[in-house]
Amino acid sequence: MDCAMDDDDAPPSVMFGPEFMRRKLYQLSPEEDFTLARSLVRASSFYVDDMRRRPPFSEERYGAVRKGYVVCGQDEVIPEGYQRRLIAGCPVAEVREIAAADHMAMFSAPVELAGHLADVANTYA
């Protein structure tokens, strides 16, 4: 696809091209949201060095916060099966699902996402 990866510089970075973004990230999102995202895209670090310097997650710190996950059923970047493996590897208090959401659920299914977030906030606040 039309992504650029640069591991010559530190830290390694990636920049998504417009074709990748449209086909994999925003395939169900409105055109105007994709157009805005395309105009704002910048190279992004993989945060490898940052993660190496951080202390490992612990039950006392990371485990003290209740977590939830919204499965995006049409995510082309993180397929549903992998999303479920992430959930199994780091259990969460609640899993919500949006069958018709792409990777950018805030654009492809904003009303449904907002409803789930409000429900979770009300439940665990």
MMTF fields as JSON, N, C-alpha, C and O atoms, coordinates in Angstrom:
{
  "mmtfVersion": "1.0.0",
  "mmtfProducer": "UNKNOWN",
  "numBonds": 499,
  "numAtoms": 500,
  "numGroups": 125,
  "numChains": 1,
  "numModels": 1,
  "chainsPerModel": [1],
  "groupsPerChain": [125],
  "chainIdList": ["A"],
  "bondAtomList": [4, 2, 8, 6, 12, 10, 16, 14, 20, 18, 24, 22, 28, 26, 32, 30, 36, 34, 40, 38, 44, 42, 48, 46, 52, 50, 56, 54, 60, 58, 64, 62, 68, 66, 72, 70, 76, 74, 80, 78, 84, 82, 88, 86, 92, 90, 96, 94, 100, 98, 104, 102, 108, 106, 112, 110, 116, 114, 120, 118, 124, 122, 128, 126, 132, 130, 136, 134, 140, 138, 144, 142, 148, 146, 152, 150, 156, 154, 160, 158, 164, 162, 168, 166, 172, 170, 176, 174, 180, 178, 184, 182, 188, 186, 192, 190, 196, 194, 200, 198, 204, 202, 208, 206, 212, 210, 216, 214, 220, 218, 224, 222, 228, 226, 232, 230, 236, 234, 240, 238, 244, 242, 248, 246, 252, 250, 256, 254, 260, 258, 264, 262, 268, 266, 272, 270, 276, 274, 280, 278, 284, 282, 288, 286, 292, 290, 296, 294, 300, 298, 304, 302, 308, 306, 312, 310, 316, 314, 320, 318, 324, 322, 328, 326, 332, 330, 336, 334, 340, 338, 344, 342, 348, 346, 352, 350, 356, 354, 360, 358, 364, 362, 368, 366, 372, 370, 376, 374, 380, 378, 384, 382, 388, 386, 392, 390, 396, 394, 400, 398, 404, 402, 408, 406, 412, 410, 416, 414, 420, 418, 424, 422, 428, 426, 432, 430, 436, 434, 440, 438, 444, 442, 448, 446, 452, 450, 456, 454, 460, 458, 464, 462, 468, 466, 472, 470, 476, 474, 480, 478, 484, 482, 488, 486, 492, 490, 496, 494],
  "bondOrderList": [1, 1, 1, 1, 1, 1, 1, 1, 1, 1, 1, 1, 1, 1, 1, 1, 1, 1, 1, 1, 1, 1, 1, 1, 1, 1, 1, 1, 1, 1, 1, 1, 1, 1, 1, 1, 1, 1, 1, 1, 1, 1, 1, 1, 1, 1, 1, 1, 1, 1, 1, 1, 1, 1, 1, 1, 1, 1, 1, 1, 1, 1, 1, 1, 1, 1, 1, 1, 1, 1, 1, 1, 1, 1, 1, 1, 1, 1, 1, 1, 1, 1, 1, 1, 1, 1, 1, 1, 1, 1, 1, 1, 1, 1, 1, 1, 1, 1, 1, 1, 1, 1, 1, 1, 1, 1, 1, 1, 1, 1, 1, 1, 1, 1, 1, 1, 1, 1, 1, 1, 1, 1, 1, 1],
  "groupList": [{"groupName": "MET", "atomNameList": ["N", "CA", "C", "O"], "elementList": ["N", "C", "C", "O"], "formalChargeList": [0, 0, 0, 0], "bondAtomList": [1, 0, 2, 1, 3, 2], "bondOrderList": [1, 1, 2], "singleLetterCode": "M", "chemCompType": "L-PEPTIDE LINKING"}, {"groupName": "ASP", "atomNameList": ["N", "CA", "C", "O"], "elementList": ["N", "C", "C", "O"], "formalChargeList": [0, 0, 0, 0], "bondAtomList": [1, 0, 2, 1, 3, 2], "bondOrderList": [1, 1, 2], "singleLetterCode": "D", "chemCompType": "L-PEPTIDE LINKING"}, {"groupName": "CYS", "atomNameList": ["N", "CA", "C", "O"], "elementList": ["N", "C", "C", "O"], "formalChargeList": [0, 0, 0, 0], "bondAtomList": [1, 0, 2, 1, 3, 2], "bondOrderList": [1, 1, 2], "singleLetterCode": "C", "chemCompType": "L-PEPTIDE LINKING"}, {"groupName": "ALA", "atomNameList": ["N", "CA", "C", "O"], "elementList": ["N", "C", "C", "O"], "formalChargeList": [0, 0, 0, 0], "bondAtomList": [1, 0, 2, 1, 3, 2], "bondOrderList": [1, 1, 2], "singleLetterCode": "A", "chemCompType": "L-PEPTIDE LINKING"}, {"groupName": "PRO", "atomNameList": ["N", "CA", "C", "O"], "elementList": ["N", "C", "C", "O"], "formalChargeList": [0, 0, 0, 0], "bondAtomList": [1, 0, 2, 1, 3, 2], "bondOrderList": [1, 1, 2], "singleLetterCode": "P", "chemCompType": "L-PEPTIDE LINKING"}, {"groupName": "SER", "atomNameList": ["N", "CA", "C", "O"], "elementList": ["N", "C", "C", "O"], "formalChargeList": [0, 0, 0, 0], "bondAtomList": [1, 0, 2, 1, 3, 2], "bondOrderList": [1, 1, 2], "singleLetterCode": "S", "chemCompType": "L-PEPTIDE LINKING"}, {"groupName": "VAL", "atomNameList": ["N", "CA", "C", "O"], "elementList": ["N", "C", "C", "O"], "formalChargeList": [0, 0, 0, 0], "bondAtomList": [1, 0, 2, 1, 3, 2], "bondOrderList": [1, 1, 2], "singleLetterCode": "V", "chemCompType": "L-PEPTIDE LINKING"}, {"groupName": "PHE", "atomNameList": ["N", "CA", "C", "O"], "elementList": ["N", "C", "C", "O"], "formalChargeList": [0, 0, 0, 0], "bondAtomList": [1, 0, 2, 1, 3, 2], "bondOrderList": [1, 1, 2], "singleLetterCode": "F", "chemCompType": "L-PEPTIDE LINKING"}, {"groupName": "GLY", "atomNameList": ["N", "CA", "C", "O"], "elementList": ["N", "C", "C", "O"], "formalChargeList": [0, 0, 0, 0], "bondAtomList": [1, 0, 2, 1, 3, 2], "bondOrderList": [1, 1, 2], "singleLetterCode": "G", "chemCompType": "PEPTIDE LINKING"}, {"groupName": "GLU", "atomNameList": ["N", "CA", "C", "O"], "elementList": ["N", "C", "C", "O"], "formalChargeList": [0, 0, 0, 0], "bondAtomList": [1, 0, 2, 1, 3, 2], "bondOrderList": [1, 1, 2], "singleLetterCode": "E", "chemCompType": "L-PEPTIDE LINKING"}, {"groupName": "ARG", "atomNameList": ["N", "CA", "C", "O"], "elementList": ["N", "C", "C", "O"], "formalChargeList": [0, 0, 0, 0], "bondAtomList": [1, 0, 2, 1, 3, 2], "bondOrderList": [1, 1, 2], "singleLetterCode": "R", "chemCompType": "L-PEPTIDE LINKING"}, {"groupName": "LYS", "atomNameList": ["N", "CA", "C", "O"], "elementList": ["N", "C", "C", "O"], "formalChargeList": [0, 0, 0, 0], "bondAtomList": [1, 0, 2, 1, 3, 2], "bondOrderList": [1, 1, 2], "singleLetterCode": "K", "chemCompType": "L-PEPTIDE LINKING"}, {"groupName": "LEU", "atomNameList": ["N", "CA", "C", "O"], "elementList": ["N", "C", "C", "O"], "formalChargeList": [0, 0, 0, 0], "bondAtomList": [1, 0, 2, 1, 3, 2], "bondOrderList": [1, 1, 2], "singleLetterCode": "L", "chemCompType": "L-PEPTIDE LINKING"}, {"groupName": "TYR", "atomNameList": ["N", "CA", "C", "O"], "elementList": ["N", "C", "C", "O"], "formalChargeList": [0, 0, 0, 0], "bondAtomList": [1, 0, 2, 1, 3, 2], "bondOrderList": [1, 1, 2], "singleLetterCode": "Y", "chemCompType": "L-PEPTIDE LINKING"}, {"groupName": "GLN", "atomNameList": ["N", "CA", "C", "O"], "elementList": ["N", "C", "C", "O"], "formalChargeList": [0, 0, 0, 0], "bondAtomList": [1, 0, 2, 1, 3, 2], "bondOrderList": [1, 1, 2], "singleLetterCode": "Q", "chemCompType": "L-PEPTIDE LINKING"}, {"groupName": "THR", "atomNameList": ["N", "CA", "C", "O"], "elementList": ["N", "C", "C", "O"], "formalChargeList": [0, 0, 0, 0], "bondAtomList": [1, 0, 2, 1, 3, 2], "bondOrderList": [1, 1, 2], "singleLetterCode": "T", "chemCompType": "L-PEPTIDE LINKING"}, {"groupName": "ILE", "atomNameList": ["N", "CA", "C", "O"], "elementList": ["N", "C", "C", "O"], "formalChargeList": [0, 0, 0, 0], "bondAtomList": [1, 0, 2, 1, 3, 2], "bondOrderList": [1, 1, 2], "singleLetterCode": "I", "chemCompType": "L-PEPTIDE LINKING"}, {"groupName": "HIS", "atomNameList": ["N", "CA", "C", "O"], "elementList": ["N", "C", "C", "O"], "formalChargeList": [0, 0, 0, 0], "bondAtomList": [1, 0, 2, 1, 3, 2], "bondOrderList": [1, 1, 2], "singleLetterCode": "H", "chemCompType": "L-PEPTIDE LINKING"}, {"groupName": "ASN", "atomNameList": ["N", "CA", "C", "O"], "elementList": ["N", "C", "C", "O"], "formalChargeList": [0, 0, 0, 0], "bondAtomList": [1, 0, 2, 1, 3, 2], "bondOrderList": [1, 1, 2], "singleLetterCode": "N", "chemCompType": "L-PEPTIDE LINKING"}],
  "groupTypeList": [0, 1, 2, 3, 0, 1, 1, 1, 1, 3, 4, 4, 5, 6, 0, 7, 8, 4, 9, 7, 0, 10, 10, 11, 12, 13, 14, 12, 5, 4, 9, 9, 1, 7, 15, 12, 3, 10, 5, 12, 6, 10, 3, 5, 5, 7, 13, 6, 1, 1, 0, 10, 10, 10, 4, 4, 7, 5, 9, 9, 10, 13, 8, 3, 6, 10, 11, 8, 13, 6, 6, 2, 8, 14, 1, 9, 6, 16, 4, 9, 8, 13, 14, 10, 10, 12, 16, 3, 8, 2, 4, 6, 3, 9, 6, 10, 9, 16, 3, 3, 3, 1, 17, 0, 3, 0, 7, 5, 3, 4, 6, 9, 12, 3, 8, 17, 12, 3, 1, 6, 3, 18, 15, 13, 3],
  "groupIdList": [1, 2, 3, 4, 5, 6, 7, 8, 9, 10, 11, 12, 13, 14, 15, 16, 17, 18, 19, 20, 21, 22, 23, 24, 25, 26, 27, 28, 29, 30, 31, 32, 33, 34, 35, 36, 37, 38, 39, 40, 41, 42, 43, 44, 45, 46, 47, 48, 49, 50, 51, 52, 53, 54, 55, 56, 57, 58, 59, 60, 61, 62, 63, 64, 65, 66, 67, 68, 69, 70, 71, 72, 73, 74, 75, 76, 77, 78, 79, 80, 81, 82, 83, 84, 85, 86, 87, 88, 89, 90, 91, 92, 93, 94, 95, 96, 97, 98, 99, 100, 101, 102, 103, 104, 105, 106, 107, 108, 109, 110, 111, 112, 113, 114, 115, 116, 117, 118, 119, 120, 121, 122, 123, 124, 125],
  "secStructList": [7, 7, 7, 3, 3, 3, 7, 1, 1, 1, 1, 7, 3, 3, 3, 7, 7, 2, 2, 2, 0, 0, 0, 0, 0, 1, 6, 6, 1, 7, 2, 2, 2, 2, 2, 2, 2, 2, 2, 2, 7, 7, 7, 3, 3, 7, 7, 2, 2, 2, 2, 2, 2, 1, 7, 7, 7, 7, 6, 6, 6, 4, 4, 4, 1, 7, 7, 3, 3, 3, 3, 3, 6, 6, 7, 1, 1, 1, 7, 2, 2, 2, 2, 2, 2, 2, 2, 2, 2, 1, 7, 7, 1, 3, 3, 3, 3, 3, 6, 6, 7, 7, 1, 7, 2, 2, 2, 2, 1, 2, 2, 2, 2, 2, 2, 2, 2, 2, 2, 2, 2, 2, 2, 2, 7],
  "xCoordList": [0.843, 0.0, 0.882, 2.086, 0.28, 0.979, 1.418, 1.284, 1.937, 2.445, 3.961, 4.62, 4.491, 5.94, 6.431, 5.926, 7.425, 8.023, 9.478, 10.159, 9.945, 11.316, 11.945, 11.64, 12.835, 13.523, 14.986, 15.76, 15.37, 16.731, 16.925, 17.989, 15.893, 15.951, 15.441, 14.637, 15.909, 15.372, 14.392, 14.726, 13.257, 12.665, 12.052, 11.767, 11.846, 11.194, 9.811, 9.126, 9.413, 8.117, 7.394, 7.98, 6.115, 5.27, 4.379, 3.995, 4.061, 3.101, 2.154, 2.578, 0.871, -0.13, -0.435, -0.614, -0.492, -0.864, -2.379, -3.091, -2.886, -4.329, -5.077, -6.213, -4.464, -5.145, -5.316, -6.396, -4.251, -4.328, -5.375, -6.199, -5.329, -6.276, -7.711, -8.557, -8.001, -9.366, -9.823, -10.958, -8.943, -9.333, -9.29, -10.02, -8.437, -8.241, -8.681, -9.072, -8.627, -8.958, -10.334, -11.063, -10.681, -11.879, -12.853, -13.602, -12.869, -13.67, -15.174, -15.918, -15.636, -17.066, -17.35, -18.502, -16.334, -16.474, -16.913, -16.623, -17.61, -18.038, -16.847, -15.761, -17.081, -16.024, -15.392, -14.177, -16.211, -15.652, -14.707, -13.734, -14.98, -14.075, -12.763, -11.688, -12.864, -11.652, -10.822, -9.598, -11.477, -10.767, -10.021, -8.871, -10.674, -10.013, -8.827, -7.742, -9.033, -7.953, -6.768, -5.615, -7.051, -5.984, -5.164, -3.949, -5.845, -5.128, -4.296, -3.384, -4.604, -3.913, -2.874, -2.192, -2.747, -1.864, -0.407, 0.069, 0.275, 1.688, 2.377, 1.719, 3.671, 4.42, 4.233, 4.15, 4.169, 3.945, 5.013, 5.399, 5.473, 6.467, 5.806, 4.611, 6.587, 6.104, 6.234, 5.776, 6.837, 6.998, 7.799, 7.643, 8.65, 9.429, 10.327, 10.336, 11.076, 11.98, 11.211, 11.631, 10.09, 9.269, 8.808, 8.852, 8.372, 7.878, 9.011, 8.792, 10.197, 11.341, 11.703, 12.141, 11.524, 11.899, 10.844, 11.15, 9.633, 8.562, 8.675, 9.107, 8.291, 8.241, 7.136, 6.172, 7.266, 6.222, 4.884, 4.838, 3.815, 2.488, 2.373, 2.896, 1.69, 1.508, 0.04, -0.726, -0.328, -1.705, -2.013, -3.138, -1.032, -1.25, -1.563, -2.381, -0.933, -1.125, -2.127, -3.231, -1.743, -2.595, -3.857, -4.939, -3.724, -4.86, -5.87, -6.984, -5.506, -6.415, -7.509, -8.487, -7.361, -8.336, -9.201, -8.684, -10.513, -11.414, -11.307, -11.269, -11.26, -11.104, -12.269, -12.882, -12.554, -13.554, -12.972, -11.925, -13.645, -13.179, -14.391, -15.397, -14.289, -15.333, -14.787, -13.86, -15.357, -14.961, -15.58, -16.793, -14.741, -15.195, -15.228, -14.183, -16.422, -16.606, -16.053, -15.79, -15.87, -15.365, -13.972, -13.571, -13.244, -11.888, -10.977, -10.808, -10.397, -9.504, -8.05, -7.216, -7.731, -6.363, -6.172, -5.162, -7.134, -7.099, -8.331, -9.396, -8.194, -9.344, -9.998, -9.356, -11.276, -12.036, -11.381, -11.342, -10.875, -10.22, -9.039, -8.841, -8.26, -7.12, -7.593, -6.997, -8.655, -9.213, -9.61, -9.384, -10.198, -10.634, -9.437, -9.505, -8.349, -7.129, -6.542, -6.042, -6.597, -6.141, -6.959, -6.412, -8.271, -9.162, -8.838, -8.786, -8.621, -8.307, -6.976, -6.816, -6.025, -4.712, -4.671, -3.755, -5.639, -5.712, -7.189, -7.833, -7.721, -9.158, -9.7, -9.044, -10.895, -11.563, -12.862, -13.38, -13.381, -14.622, -15.822, -16.78, -15.762, -16.913, -16.464, -15.578, -17.093, -16.845, -18.133, -19.195, -18.027, -19.145, -18.774, -17.596, -19.775, -19.524, -20.297, -21.448, -19.64, -20.295, -19.978, -18.882, -20.933, -20.709, -20.342, -19.529, -20.92, -20.731, -19.744, -19.877, -18.754, -17.756, -16.432, -15.996, -15.793, -14.441, -13.455, -13.859, -12.177, -11.159, -11.427, -11.048, -12.069, -12.344, -13.822, -14.597, -14.196, -15.599, -16.199, -17.406, -15.375, -15.903, -16.432, -17.197, -16.031, -16.538, -17.548, -18.558, -17.293, -18.165, -19.425, -20.432, -19.392, -20.561, -20.594, -20.601, -20.615, -20.474, -21.606, -21.36, -22.82, -23.954, -23.894, -24.093, -23.619, -23.531, -22.347, -22.477, -21.211, -20.041, -20.325, -20.007, -20.915, -21.238, -22.195, -22.054, -23.158, -24.082, -23.371, -23.633, -22.469, -21.701, -20.826, -20.769, -20.149, -19.281, -20.085, -19.648, -21.251, -22.101, -22.591, -22.586, -23.012, -23.466, -22.354, -22.577, -21.17, -20.036, -19.678, -19.42, -19.661, -19.352, -20.369, -20.0, -21.63, -22.671, -22.579, -22.867, -22.185, -22.082, -20.913, -21.043, -19.775, -18.554, -18.113, -17.075, -18.875, -18.485, -18.723, -18.455],
  "yCoordList": [-1.186, 0.0, 1.24, 1.167, 2.343, 3.619, 4.192, 5.392, 3.347, 3.794, 3.936, 3.241, 4.833, 5.017, 4.687, 5.218, 3.803, 3.455, 3.884, 3.715, 4.431, 4.927, 4.435, 4.928, 3.449, 2.976, 3.405, 2.971, 4.259, 4.792, 5.823, 5.903, 6.601, 7.614, 7.02, 6.088, 7.562, 7.139, 8.204, 9.385, 7.883, 6.551, 6.148, 7.004, 4.829, 4.385, 5.027, 5.239, 5.33, 5.98, 5.4, 4.695, 5.712, 5.294, 6.467, 7.28, 6.535, 7.532, 6.844, 6.305, 6.866, 6.219, 7.073, 8.286, 6.429, 7.121, 7.182, 6.468, 8.029, 8.212, 6.953, 6.739, 6.119, 4.892, 3.937, 3.382, 3.746, 2.889, 3.426, 2.675, 4.721, 5.326, 5.09, 4.723, 5.293, 5.154, 3.708, 3.428, 2.775, 1.367, 0.619, -0.355, 1.065, 0.298, 1.003, 0.336, 2.31, 3.043, 3.702, 3.699, 4.258, 5.094, 4.555, 5.338, 3.253, 2.728, 2.915, 2.912, 3.074, 3.298, 4.715, 5.06, 5.518, 6.874, 7.846, 7.635, 8.909, 9.918, 10.548, 10.696, 10.909, 11.486, 12.719, 12.902, 13.568, 14.797, 14.508, 15.236, 13.454, 13.092, 12.535, 12.832, 11.723, 11.203, 12.34, 12.352, 13.28, 14.414, 15.214, 15.602, 15.458, 16.175, 15.372, 15.919, 14.088, 13.24, 13.226, 13.304, 13.128, 13.105, 14.399, 14.384, 15.504, 16.785, 16.954, 17.78, 16.181, 16.309, 15.216, 15.246, 14.259, 13.115, 13.568, 14.436, 12.952, 13.22, 11.879, 10.895, 11.856, 10.652, 10.395, 11.328, 9.128, 8.757, 7.769, 6.875, 7.936, 7.053, 5.753, 5.724, 4.687, 3.419, 3.389, 2.437, 4.39, 4.522, 3.387, 3.098, 2.744, 1.61, 2.04, 1.403, 3.109, 3.567, 4.03, 3.778, 4.705, 5.154, 3.967, 4.02, 2.908, 1.739, 1.018, 0.454, 1.03, 0.394, 1.108, 0.473, 2.41, 3.203, 3.17, 3.475, 2.812, 2.802, 1.565, 0.509, 1.69, 0.478, -0.435, 0.041, -1.731, -2.636, -2.336, -1.837, -2.647, -2.474, -3.382, -4.496, -2.897, -3.687, -3.675, -2.804, -4.65, -4.719, -3.512, -3.012, -3.036, -1.894, -0.622, 0.184, -0.437, 0.809, 0.599, 1.143, -0.184, -0.38, -1.157, -0.864, -2.13, -2.958, -2.25, -2.744, -1.1, -0.366, 0.363, 0.814, 0.483, 1.209, 0.211, -0.658, 0.33, -0.527, -0.147, 1.028, -1.169, -0.938, -1.545, -2.522, -0.943, -1.47, -1.498, -0.903, -2.187, -2.273, -2.252, -2.907, -1.501, -1.478, -2.198, -1.714, -3.345, -4.108, -3.446, -3.243, -3.115, -2.523, -3.64, -4.099, -4.07, -5.252, -5.168, -6.201, -3.976, -3.818, -3.192, -2.622, -3.295, -2.74, -3.556, -4.758, -2.918, -3.586, -3.57, -4.275, -2.789, -2.709, -3.686, -4.386, -3.729, -4.664, -5.561, -5.235, -6.692, -7.566, -8.01, -8.051, -8.338, -8.682, -9.811, -9.752, -10.823, -11.925, -11.449, -11.91, -10.536, -10.001, -9.093, -9.086, -8.33, -7.506, -8.4, -8.049, -9.545, -10.458, -11.095, -11.371, -11.328, -11.828, -10.764, -11.085, -9.502, -8.414, -8.391, -8.243, -8.54, -8.539, -9.718, -9.56, -10.892, -12.08, -11.917, -12.406, -11.236, -11.047, -9.975, -9.947, -9.109, -8.016, -7.83, -6.914, -8.689, -8.679, -7.3, -6.511, -7.047, -5.771, -6.016, -7.132, -4.967, -5.079, -5.293, -5.972, -4.711, -4.794, -4.669, -3.88, -5.463, -5.397, -4.969, -5.546, -3.966, -3.51, -3.791, -3.935, -3.869, -4.162, -3.211, -2.869, -2.794, -2.027, -2.765, -2.635, -3.532, -4.384, -3.59, -4.047, -2.421, -1.65, -0.502, 0.522, -0.65, 0.415, 0.006, -1.138, 0.968, 0.739, 1.078, 1.217, 1.211, 1.504, 2.823, 2.991, 3.741, 5.069, 5.16, 5.884, 4.428, 4.348, 5.709, 5.903, 6.647, 7.975, 8.682, 9.639, 8.222, 8.793, 7.876, 8.35, 6.57, 5.643, 5.283, 4.914, 5.382, 5.051, 5.949, 5.436, 7.282, 8.191, 8.098, 8.18, 7.93, 7.883, 6.61, 6.644, 5.495, 4.224, 4.232, 3.769, 4.745, 4.824, 5.719, 5.354, 6.875, 7.793, 7.132, 7.303, 6.386, 5.674, 4.659, 4.576, 3.885, 2.903, 3.593, 3.157, 4.661, 5.368, 5.967, 5.922, 6.524, 7.087, 5.988, 6.169, 4.851, 3.733, 3.242, 3.019, 3.078, 2.603, 3.628, 3.26, 4.896, 5.946, 5.943, 6.071, 5.8, 5.779, 4.533, 4.587, 3.426, 2.171, 2.179, 1.705, 2.712, 2.589, 3.869, 3.884, 4.937, 6.211, 6.168, 7.148],
  "zCoordList": [0.0, 0.0, 0.0, -0.246, 0.272, 0.144, 1.486, 1.726, 2.349, 3.65, 3.561, 2.787, 4.353, 4.397, 5.796, 6.785, 5.871, 7.156, 7.119, 6.108, 8.208, 8.281, 9.569, 10.655, 9.435, 10.638, 10.639, 11.493, 9.681, 9.672, 10.775, 11.389, 11.013, 12.063, 13.364, 13.362, 14.46, 15.756, 16.204, 16.109, 16.663, 16.725, 15.383, 14.546, 15.178, 13.946, 13.827, 14.828, 12.602, 12.416, 11.213, 10.392, 11.129, 10.012, 9.63, 10.471, 8.342, 7.884, 6.915, 5.892, 7.245, 6.409, 5.196, 5.305, 4.037, 2.814, 2.677, 3.383, 1.774, 1.636, 1.2, 1.624, 0.364, -0.065, 1.117, 1.318, 1.895, 3.079, 4.053, 4.575, 4.285, 5.228, 4.779, 5.594, 3.493, 2.999, 3.046, 3.431, 2.653, 2.554, 3.878, 4.061, 4.811, 6.041, 7.32, 8.278, 7.36, 8.586, 8.537, 9.528, 7.401, 7.275, 6.23, 5.646, 5.975, 4.876, 5.076, 4.096, 6.293, 6.559, 7.048, 7.312, 7.166, 7.705, 6.615, 5.438, 7.006, 6.029, 5.306, 5.867, 4.065, 3.224, 3.853, 3.778, 4.475, 5.051, 6.216, 6.415, 6.986, 8.082, 7.535, 8.054, 6.48, 5.843, 5.247, 5.377, 4.604, 4.003, 5.065, 4.863, 6.19, 7.282, 7.814, 8.01, 8.046, 8.564, 7.607, 8.033, 6.329, 5.327, 5.363, 5.165, 5.616, 5.653, 6.929, 6.969, 7.956, 9.243, 9.501, 10.525, 8.592, 8.824, 8.957, 8.224, 9.911, 10.178, 10.468, 10.806, 10.334, 10.695, 12.185, 12.983, 12.542, 13.935, 14.381, 13.628, 15.582, 16.175, 16.62, 16.915, 16.666, 17.218, 18.743, 19.376, 19.332, 20.779, 21.405, 22.592, 20.618, 21.117, 22.27, 23.323, 22.077, 23.137, 24.366, 25.496, 24.151, 25.28, 26.118, 27.347, 25.465, 26.193, 26.925, 27.997, 26.365, 27.039, 28.331, 29.291, 28.363, 29.541, 30.643, 31.795, 30.315, 31.315, 32.198, 31.737, 33.454, 34.279, 33.753, 33.153, 33.971, 33.486, 34.165, 35.29, 33.465, 34.062, 35.278, 35.286, 36.295, 37.508, 37.898, 37.486, 38.692, 39.184, 40.054, 40.04, 40.809, 41.701, 40.925, 41.365, 39.798, 39.042, 37.908, 37.941, 36.915, 35.743, 36.11, 35.599, 36.979, 37.359, 38.235, 38.414, 38.787, 39.667, 38.895, 39.491, 37.599, 36.779, 36.029, 35.327, 36.174, 35.4, 33.933, 33.571, 33.113, 31.687, 30.924, 31.353, 29.79, 28.879, 27.485, 27.23, 26.582, 25.202, 24.295, 24.569, 23.22, 22.199, 20.975, 20.327, 20.664, 19.484, 18.261, 18.197, 17.301, 16.036, 14.998, 14.534, 14.641, 13.803, 12.399, 11.784, 11.877, 10.512, 10.481, 9.466, 11.571, 11.64, 10.729, 10.936, 9.736, 8.787, 9.26, 8.691, 10.28, 10.791, 11.949, 12.016, 12.848, 13.973, 13.833, 14.359, 13.126, 12.89, 14.2, 15.25, 14.115, 15.315, 16.112, 17.341, 15.438, 16.151, 16.982, 18.107, 16.437, 17.182, 18.314, 19.391, 18.079, 19.158, 20.331, 21.489, 20.029, 21.096, 21.806, 23.003, 21.082, 21.736, 22.655, 23.734, 22.241, 23.114, 24.404, 25.496, 24.262, 25.425, 26.347, 27.567, 25.764, 26.569, 27.296, 28.414, 26.671, 27.273, 28.341, 29.162, 28.337, 29.307, 29.641, 29.128, 30.493, 30.742, 31.115, 31.795, 30.654, 30.888, 31.642, 31.66, 32.263, 33.028, 32.116, 32.484, 30.932, 30.037, 28.59, 28.26, 27.737, 26.3, 25.621, 25.853, 24.793, 23.967, 22.522, 22.192, 21.664, 20.257, 19.364, 19.634, 18.297, 17.241, 15.945, 15.4, 15.464, 14.298, 13.053, 12.25, 12.881, 11.645, 11.811, 11.14, 12.692, 12.885, 12.26, 12.388, 11.575, 11.085, 12.205, 13.359, 11.879, 12.89, 13.608, 14.767, 12.93, 13.481, 13.876, 13.251, 14.907, 15.322, 15.639, 15.491, 16.07, 16.389, 15.151, 15.266, 13.963, 12.715, 12.04, 11.518, 12.041, 11.324, 12.104, 11.499, 13.425, 14.253, 15.486, 16.605, 15.318, 16.462, 17.478, 18.682, 17.021, 17.951, 18.789, 20.003, 18.133, 18.857, 19.826, 20.959, 19.399, 20.278, 21.477, 22.608, 21.245, 22.349, 23.333, 24.544, 22.827, 23.709, 24.583, 25.783, 23.988, 24.769, 25.809, 26.959, 25.418, 26.366, 27.517, 28.666, 27.218, 28.273, 29.213, 30.431, 28.66, 29.496, 30.418, 31.608, 29.866, 30.662, 31.737, 32.883, 31.377, 32.359, 33.489, 34.657, 33.158, 34.19, 35.06, 36.256, 34.475, 35.227, 36.199, 37.328, 35.776, 36.568, 37.256, 37.917, 37.116, 37.749, 39.241, 39.937]
}
